[in-house]
């Protein structure tokens, strides 16, 4: 068979094109994006960048970073798990020893508790939270927010439905951690500057007790029976045990050298058999056996771990590592770091949901 000359082939193709003929080869299709993972997720507030990082737990994949506003810190889920409450603050970041007179003035228009809808991934409402809200907890019925107002040394009670500040109470300086007791009758608020816990009775609407607990307490964890509470004392390298009924310290658990090991956050395991303690510059998480209040182990998790949370199945502990902008996954069976996921800028608080 005689081969066609190339000029003939080219001429024929041009003629077919002029007649409107189309190539039989299929057009390349647009590449479809990979489906988003649908498993349980961990949500991290980023204090520096002002974002919420959404991480898939199964793959340790960062799904999204959603901008929230200024300085998001405290975070809690609503009772139905459909929304997140997130504390926002327009007060500039100032660590210990920083001369606040050198900082820009606070932008109190940015203060509030953002209500973040997980289905649409955006803020649908902002509830007034008083000045410089840092952390908070919800009442057992979900109708009230109890908020620490760091810059004015107070705790505020907020009605969620109306979005109004019902009452505010002066307490010790630099309040941070807020925790409602298991029976809902007391709200404990840590004051870093004065080294104490203020006990608020929400029913009576007054501060009923003050408990000295050491230097720079940040958080509280109540045992499920409500008889015992654990509080970190950051600058002492300790965790203190408090009898809830008498409002008195009963024991001090030393984790390490003060200034090197700096307990930041306390969190109980689902069965309350272990207390987990992040240690900031100490880079570790300690496990304390709550039966005898002795150290059961420790693991290095990353740079300055702060906030923590547990996976919905209780098998994995997550830590927010601020300086390295990541979240560590700690397998609790082996007590080892098995994965890390990237956050945006200065992860602070964590919540995990199915």
C-alpha positions as CSV (number, residue, x, y, z in Angstrom):
1,X,0.0,0.0,0.0
2,X,1.3,3.4,-0.9
3,X,1.7,5.9,2.0
4,X,0.1,9.3,1.9
5,X,2.4,12.2,1.7
6,X,2.5,14.5,4.7
7,X,1.3,17.5,2.7
8,X,-1.8,15.6,1.7
9,X,-2.5,14.6,5.3
10,X,-2.2,18.2,6.5
11,X,-4.3,19.5,3.7
12,X,-7.0,16.9,4.4
13,X,-7.1,17.8,8.1
14,X,-7.5,21.5,7.3
15,X,-10.3,20.8,4.9
16,X,-12.1,18.6,7.5
17,X,-11.7,21.4,10.1
18,X,-13.2,23.9,7.7
19,X,-16.2,21.7,7.3
20,X,-16.7,21.6,11.0
21,X,-15.6,18.1,11.6
22,X,-14.6,17.3,15.2
23,X,-11.9,15.0,16.4
24,X,-13.1,11.7,17.8
25,X,-10.6,11.9,20.7
26,X,-12.4,12.8,24.0
27,X,-11.5,16.2,25.5
28,X,-9.5,15.9,28.7
29,X,-11.8,16.1,31.8
30,X,-11.2,18.4,34.7
31,X,-9.6,16.5,37.6
32,X,-12.0,16.1,40.5
33,X,-10.9,17.2,43.9
34,X,-10.3,14.4,46.4
35,X,-13.4,13.9,48.6
36,X,-13.0,15.4,52.1
37,X,-12.6,12.9,55.0
38,X,-15.8,12.4,56.9
39,X,-14.5,11.0,60.2
40,X,-14.1,12.6,63.6
41,X,-12.2,15.9,63.7
42,X,-10.2,18.1,66.1
43,X,-10.6,21.9,66.0
44,X,-7.8,24.2,67.1
45,X,-8.0,27.9,67.9
46,X,-5.0,29.8,66.7
47,X,-4.3,32.8,69.0
48,X,-1.7,34.4,66.7
49,X,-3.2,34.1,63.2
50,X,-6.8,34.4,64.4
51,X,-8.0,31.2,62.7
52,X,-9.7,27.9,63.4
53,X,-7.8,24.8,62.1
54,X,-10.0,21.8,61.2
55,X,-8.1,18.5,61.3
56,X,-9.3,15.0,60.2
57,X,-8.4,12.6,63.1
58,X,-8.1,9.5,60.9
59,X,-5.6,10.9,58.4
60,X,-4.1,13.8,60.5
61,X,-4.9,15.9,57.4
62,X,-5.6,19.6,57.9
63,X,-8.9,20.1,56.1
64,X,-9.3,23.9,56.4
65,X,-8.2,27.0,58.2
66,X,-11.1,29.4,58.8
67,X,-10.5,33.0,59.9
68,X,-12.4,33.9,63.1
69,X,-11.2,37.3,64.3
70,X,-8.7,38.5,66.8
71,X,-7.0,36.2,69.3
72,X,-9.2,33.1,69.5
73,X,-8.5,31.1,72.6
74,X,-11.1,29.3,74.8
75,X,-13.2,26.8,72.8
76,X,-16.2,24.6,73.7
77,X,-18.8,22.6,71.7
78,X,-22.5,23.1,72.1
79,X,-24.4,20.3,73.7
80,X,-25.7,19.0,70.4
81,X,-22.2,19.2,68.8
82,X,-23.4,21.4,65.9
83,X,-21.7,24.6,67.0
84,X,-18.5,25.8,68.7
85,X,-18.3,28.7,71.1
86,X,-15.0,30.5,70.8
87,X,-13.6,33.4,72.9
88,X,-12.2,36.3,70.8
89,X,-10.2,39.2,72.3
90,X,-8.9,42.5,70.8
91,X,-6.4,42.9,73.6
92,X,-2.8,42.5,72.3
93,X,-0.8,39.4,73.2
94,X,1.4,40.1,76.2
95,X,3.4,37.3,77.9
96,X,4.7,37.4,81.5
97,X,7.1,40.3,82.0
98,X,5.9,42.3,79.0
99,X,5.5,46.0,79.5
100,X,1.9,46.4,78.4
101,X,2.4,50.2,78.0
102,X,4.5,49.5,74.9
103,X,1.6,47.6,73.2
104,X,-1.1,49.0,71.0
105,X,-4.4,49.9,72.7
106,X,-7.0,47.1,73.0
107,X,-9.7,46.8,70.4
108,X,-12.7,46.0,72.5
109,X,-14.9,45.9,69.5
110,X,-13.3,42.6,68.7
111,X,-14.2,41.1,72.1
112,X,-16.9,38.4,72.3
113,X,-17.9,34.8,72.1
114,X,-18.2,33.7,68.5
115,X,-20.8,31.1,67.7
116,X,-19.3,29.0,64.9
117,X,-21.7,26.8,62.8
118,X,-19.9,23.6,61.8
119,X,-22.2,22.8,58.9
120,X,-21.5,26.1,57.1
121,X,-18.1,26.8,58.6
122,X,-18.7,30.4,59.6
123,X,-19.5,32.6,62.5
124,X,-23.3,33.0,62.7
125,X,-23.4,35.1,65.8
126,X,-21.2,36.9,68.3
127,X,-22.3,37.0,71.9
128,X,-20.9,39.9,74.1
129,X,-18.5,38.3,76.6
130,X,-17.3,41.3,78.6
131,X,-13.8,42.8,78.3
132,X,-10.9,40.6,77.0
133,X,-12.6,37.1,77.3
134,X,-10.0,34.4,77.5
135,X,-11.7,31.2,78.6
136,X,-15.1,30.1,79.7
137,X,-17.4,27.2,80.5
138,X,-21.0,26.4,79.9
139,X,-23.7,25.7,82.5
140,X,-25.1,22.2,82.6
141,X,-28.2,23.2,80.7
142,X,-26.2,25.2,78.1
143,X,-28.1,28.4,78.8
144,X,-25.3,30.3,80.6
145,X,-21.6,31.1,79.8
146,X,-19.2,31.8,82.6
147,X,-16.3,33.8,81.2
148,X,-12.9,35.0,82.6
149,X,-12.2,38.6,81.7
150,X,-8.5,38.7,81.9
151,X,-7.7,42.4,81.6
152,X,-10.2,43.6,84.2
153,X,-9.8,40.7,86.7
154,X,-13.5,39.6,86.7
155,X,-15.8,36.7,85.8
156,X,-19.0,37.3,83.9
157,X,-22.2,35.4,83.6
158,X,-23.7,35.6,80.1
159,X,-27.2,34.5,79.1
160,X,-26.8,32.7,75.8
161,X,-30.2,33.3,74.3
162,X,-30.4,37.0,74.9
163,X,-26.6,37.6,74.6
164,X,-26.6,39.8,77.7
165,X,-24.1,40.1,80.5
166,X,-26.2,39.3,83.6
167,X,-23.5,39.9,86.3
168,X,-19.8,40.4,86.7
169,X,-17.7,39.7,89.8
170,X,-14.3,41.1,90.7
171,X,-11.8,38.3,91.4
172,X,-8.0,37.9,91.6
173,X,-5.8,39.3,88.8
174,X,-5.3,37.6,85.4
175,X,-8.2,35.1,85.5
176,X,-8.0,32.4,82.9
177,X,-9.3,28.9,83.5
178,X,-13.1,28.4,84.1
179,X,-14.7,25.1,85.1
180,X,-18.2,24.2,86.2
181,X,-18.4,21.5,89.0
182,X,-20.0,18.2,88.0
183,X,-23.2,19.1,89.9
184,X,-23.3,22.6,88.4
185,X,-23.5,24.3,91.7
186,X,-20.0,26.0,91.6
187,X,-17.9,27.6,89.0
188,X,-14.1,27.7,89.7
189,X,-12.0,30.4,88.1
190,X,-8.2,30.5,88.3
191,X,-6.4,33.8,88.8
192,X,-2.8,33.6,87.5
193,X,-1.6,36.8,89.1
194,X,-2.8,36.1,92.6
195,X,-2.3,32.3,92.6
196,X,-5.9,31.5,93.7
197,X,-9.2,30.0,92.7
198,X,-12.4,32.0,93.1
199,X,-15.5,29.9,93.7
200,X,-18.6,31.4,92.2
201,X,-22.1,30.2,93.3
202,X,-24.2,31.0,90.2
203,X,-27.5,30.4,92.1
204,X,-26.7,32.8,94.9
205,X,-24.9,35.1,92.5
206,X,-21.8,35.7,94.5
207,X,-18.2,34.6,95.2
208,X,-18.4,32.2,98.1
209,X,-14.7,31.2,98.6
210,X,-11.1,31.8,97.6
211,X,-8.5,29.0,97.6
212,X,-4.8,29.6,97.4
213,X,-3.2,27.0,95.1
214,X,0.3,28.1,94.2
215,X,1.8,30.3,91.5
216,X,0.0,30.9,88.2
217,X,-2.9,28.4,88.2
218,X,-4.4,28.1,84.8
219,X,-6.9,25.2,84.7
220,X,-9.1,23.0,86.8
221,X,-10.2,19.4,86.4
222,X,-12.9,17.9,88.6
223,X,-13.2,14.2,89.4
224,X,-16.6,12.9,88.2
225,X,-17.9,12.5,91.8
226,X,-17.2,16.2,92.4
227,X,-15.2,15.5,95.6
228,X,-11.7,16.3,94.3
229,X,-10.3,18.9,91.9
230,X,-6.9,19.1,90.3
231,X,-5.3,22.5,89.6
232,X,-2.0,23.3,87.8
233,X,0.5,25.6,89.4
234,X,2.6,26.6,86.4
235,X,5.5,28.5,88.1
236,X,5.9,25.9,90.8
237,X,6.1,22.8,88.5
238,X,3.3,21.3,90.5
239,X,-0.3,20.0,90.3
240,X,-2.3,20.5,93.5
241,X,-5.1,18.4,94.8
242,X,-8.1,20.3,96.3
243,X,-10.9,18.9,98.5
244,X,-14.0,20.5,96.9
245,X,-16.2,20.4,100.0
246,X,-13.8,22.1,102.3
247,X,-12.1,24.3,99.6
248,X,-8.7,23.3,100.9
249,X,-5.5,21.9,99.3
250,X,-4.8,18.3,100.4
251,X,-1.7,17.3,98.3
252,X,1.0,18.7,96.0
253,X,2.2,16.6,93.1
254,X,5.6,17.7,91.9
255,X,6.3,17.1,88.2
256,X,9.7,18.6,87.9
257,X,12.0,21.6,88.5
258,X,10.1,24.9,88.7
259,X,10.7,27.0,85.7
260,X,11.7,24.0,83.6
261,X,8.5,22.0,83.9
262,X,5.6,24.4,83.6
263,X,2.2,22.7,84.0
264,X,-0.3,24.5,81.7
265,X,-3.4,22.4,81.3
266,X,-5.0,19.5,83.2
267,X,-7.4,16.9,81.6
268,X,-8.9,13.7,82.9
269,X,-9.2,10.5,80.9
270,X,-12.7,9.4,80.2
271,X,-12.7,6.9,83.1
272,X,-10.9,9.5,85.3
273,X,-8.1,7.0,86.1
274,X,-5.5,9.3,84.6
275,X,-4.9,13.0,84.8
276,X,-2.9,14.4,81.8
277,X,-0.9,17.5,82.3
278,X,0.8,19.6,79.5
279,X,3.9,21.3,80.6
280,X,4.6,24.2,78.2
281,X,8.4,24.8,77.9
282,X,8.9,21.4,79.4
283,X,7.7,20.0,76.1
284,X,6.0,17.0,77.8
285,X,2.7,15.6,78.8
286,X,2.6,13.8,82.1
287,X,0.2,11.1,83.2
288,X,-0.8,10.9,86.8
289,X,-2.6,7.9,88.3
290,X,-5.6,9.4,90.2
291,X,-5.8,6.4,92.6
292,X,-2.5,7.3,94.3
293,X,-1.7,10.7,92.7
294,X,1.7,9.4,91.5
295,X,3.3,10.0,88.1
296,X,2.6,7.1,85.8
297,X,4.6,8.3,82.8
298,X,5.5,11.1,80.5
299,X,6.0,11.7,76.8
300,X,7.7,14.6,74.8
301,X,5.0,15.9,72.4
302,X,6.4,19.1,70.9
303,X,7.2,22.8,71.4
304,X,5.3,24.4,74.4
305,X,2.2,22.1,74.5
306,X,-0.7,24.0,76.0
307,X,-4.4,23.0,75.3
308,X,-5.4,19.4,75.2
309,X,-8.4,17.3,74.3
310,X,-9.3,13.6,73.7
311,X,-10.6,11.9,70.7
312,X,-14.3,10.9,70.8
313,X,-13.3,7.2,71.4
314,X,-10.9,8.2,74.2
315,X,-7.9,6.5,72.6
316,X,-6.0,9.6,71.5
317,X,-4.8,12.7,73.3
318,X,-4.2,15.9,71.3
319,X,-1.9,18.7,72.3
320,X,-1.7,22.3,70.9
321,X,1.9,23.2,70.3
322,X,2.0,26.9,69.9
323,X,5.5,27.8,68.7
324,X,5.7,25.0,66.1
325,X,2.2,25.5,64.8
326,X,1.1,21.9,65.1
327,X,-1.1,19.4,66.9
328,X,0.4,16.2,68.3
329,X,-1.5,12.9,68.3
330,X,-0.6,10.8,71.4
331,X,-1.7,7.2,71.3
332,X,-2.7,6.5,74.9
333,X,-2.2,2.7,74.8
334,X,1.5,3.1,74.1
335,X,1.8,6.7,75.3
336,X,3.7,7.8,72.3
337,X,3.3,10.5,69.6
338,X,2.1,8.8,66.5
339,X,1.2,11.7,64.2
340,X,1.3,15.5,63.9
341,X,-0.9,17.8,62.0
342,X,-0.2,21.4,60.9
343,X,-2.2,24.3,62.5
344,X,-2.1,27.9,61.3
345,X,-0.5,30.3,63.8
346,X,-0.1,29.7,67.6
347,X,-2.6,26.9,68.3
348,X,-4.1,27.4,71.8
349,X,-7.3,25.5,72.5
350,X,-8.7,22.2,71.2
351,X,-12.0,20.4,70.9
352,X,-12.6,17.0,69.2
353,X,-16.0,15.9,67.8
354,X,-17.4,12.8,66.0
